[in-house]
Amino acid sequence: MSDKPNLKHNYGTIDKEYGIFLATRPETEDGPIYMVNLMKYHEVAQYSDDASPSSKPISGREADDRYNPASILSRIGATIVFAGDVIGNADGPEDWDRIAIVRYPTRKSFIEMQSRKDFGEKHVHKAAGMKRTIIVCCRPEDLSLDTRERPTPSDGQFLTMVVRRNTERQTAFNAIPNAKNFYAEGTIIGDGRKWDTVQFANATSPDDYNKLVTSLAPQVAAGDAYVIGIRASLNAITQ
């Protein structure tokens, strides 16, 4: 019997073609990759009867907290470089609850993690807690981020995150001065849409977030962008 975990889930569709691309990069073409996770939780975690950790129902967020793969990521040389709770969504009913970014040492290491037994044991909690997710695979404009250490916990800094599709990348970057910009290489899991850019801008208050929402509104069609206000708990992106 194989020890390879069976990672069943209903929270998104895998782009198998891009997954093959990640898994087959020769060493000379591989290197660090940033997995930007947009997460929406079930109100109550959806465990199967044989997988529930207790008889008492827990929230989807609590299930994701139990999933927390930080120890496994450390073993493979990956680092959580950003995490925060969403406090503002500007895309109607398509809202998000939490954002996290993991920097993997290579694309191949992300794929190989999926076959680890210890990851499979934790993944049951993610599968139960997550209603939907998008994972955008990125490279930073600022290459110094590749060597930035894991951050210390943040004091709740407020940031604005902008994720766009169907856009000319440099035009998107120019629209938000002083943002930390990422080029999307692919979208490994989501709803079939492919996202092109991810940007992070520091803000001093929710008012700054609202101003950016207003300024970007004429530039993007419905379904082509997320403008998200985040209260960061870990931040090695803009600090």
N, C-alpha and C positions, 0 to 999 in steps of 0.2 A: 504494500500500500504506500502511495506517495505521501510525503510529509508536506507537500506544497499546499498552502491553504486555499480554500475555495472562497474567494472574496465576493460573496453575494451582496448585492445592494440594489436599491431603487432610487438613488439620489442623483443620477445623471447618466449620460451616454458616453461611453469611451470612444475616442477617435482612434480606432485600431491602426489606421495608416500612420498616424503620427506616433503612436506607441511603438510601432516597428522602427520608425526613424530614430526614436530615443534609444532603443535597445541595440541598434546596429551601428552606432557611430564608432568609427575607428578612433583609436586613442589620439591621433593627431588632430581630429576634428571635434573631440569632446572637451569637456571642461565644466566649470560651474554653471548651474542653471537654477533660476529662482521660480519656485512654484507658488503662485499667488492664489490663495484659496478664499473664495467668497462663499459664505456658509449661511444657510437658513435652516433652522431647527424645527422638528416636530414639537408641538406643545407638550405632548407626552411621548416618551421614547417608545419605539415600535419594536420591542424584542419578541422573538419567537418564544414559545413556552419553554423550550429546553435551553435557551440562552439567557434568560432574564437573571440578573445578578441577585434579585431579591423578590419577595412577593409584593413589595410596595412599589407602585409606579413612580418613575422619576421623569424629569423633564428631558427633552432632547439636548438641551445645553448641559445638563448634568451627565448625560450619557457621553457627550463629546469630551467632557472633562475626564471621564474615566478612560476614554480612548487615548488621551494625551501620549503621543509616541516619542516624547523627548529623549528618553533613555535609549530607544532603538536608533533614533536619528544620530545620537552621539556615537554609537558604536560604528556607524558607517561613515562618519565624518561630515554629517549634515548638521545644519544649525538653524534654529528658529531665529530669524532676524527681525521679525515684526509680528505683533499680535495686538489686537484691540477690539473693543466692542463698538458696534455701529450705533450711533445716536441720531443719525439723520440720513434719510433716503430720499432721492429726488426722482424716482422713476415709478410713481404710482404704486400699484399693488405688488410690484416685483421688488420686494424689499429684502434686506439682508440683516443678519444678526451679529456676525463676527467676521473679522478678516485676519488671516495669518499668512505669513510668507516664510517658506523654508528654502534655504540655500543648500542644494545638494552639491557634492564635490564634482559629480559628473552626471550626465543624462542617464548613463547606463546604471548608476547606483540607484536612481529613483525606480527604475524598472526592476532591478534585482531585489529591492526591498519588498516588493509585492509578493515574493515567493518565500519570504522568511516566516518560519513557524511562529516566532514571538510577535511579529507584526500581525499575522492572521488572528492570533488570540486576542489582540487588542482591537482589531478592526471590527469585531462584532458590535462594539459599543458605538463606533462611528456609523455603522450601517443602521443601528437602531435609532440614533439621535438625529441624523441628517435628513431633512425633508428634500433639499436640493442643494447642489453645489456647482460651482464653476472653478476649474483650476486652469489658470492661464500661465503658460511656461515662458519665462522672460529672460532677457539679458539686459543689464543696466547700461545706460549711456555713460555713467560715471564708473569706470572700471575699478576704482579704488574700493568700491563696495565689496569686491570679491575677497578682499583680505581683511575686512572689518570683523572684529571679534563679536561674539554673542553679546548682546547688550545687557546691561543691568536693568532691573525693573524700572519702568517709567513712572512718573508721578501723575499720569493721566493727561498727557499732552494732547491737545486737540489738533487733528489734521483733516485735510480733505483729500480724498482719493478719487481719481477720475479714470474710468476704464472705457475705452472707445473701440468701435469697430467701423469698418468701411471708411477709413480716414487716411489722409496723407499724413504720415507720421510727423514730419518736421513741422508741418502746419499746426498739428495738435500740440507739439512741444512748445512752439512759439506762443501759443495762446495762454500759457500759464507761466509767467516769468519766475525763475528761481525754483521751479519744481524739480524733484528728483524723477527722472524719466526712465521708463523701461520699454524696450522693444519686445513685443510679443512674438515668439517663435512659433507657437502653436497653442491650441486649447485641448488639453488631454482629456478633459471630462467636462460635460456641460449639457446644453440643450441643442447642439448642432450649429449654433452661431460660433464664428471664429473671431476672436478679439485681437486687436492690433496694437494698442498702446495702453500702458498703465502709468499713472502719474501720482505723485504725492506732494502736497503743498502744506507747509506749516500754516497754522492759523492761530490767532490770539483769542478768538471767540466764535461761537456759532454764527454771529453776524457775518464774519468773513466767509463762512461756508455759504450762507444765503446769497451773498453778493456774487460768489463764483457760480452758483447755480443759475442766477439770473443772467450773468454775462455769457455763459456757455449755451444757454437755451436756444438762441438762434442758429447755432452751429451744427446741432445734431438732431436727427429725426428720432421719433419714438422708437425705443428698442435698440438704438445704436450707441447708447452711452449709459453708464452709471456714474452719478456724482454722489459720493457717500461721505458723510461726516463720521469721524472715528475718534474715540477716546482711547489712546494707545496705552498698553501696559508693558510692551516691549517695543523698542524702536532703535534699530541700527541703520535705518534708511535715511532719515532726515537729520539725525543728531550726529 
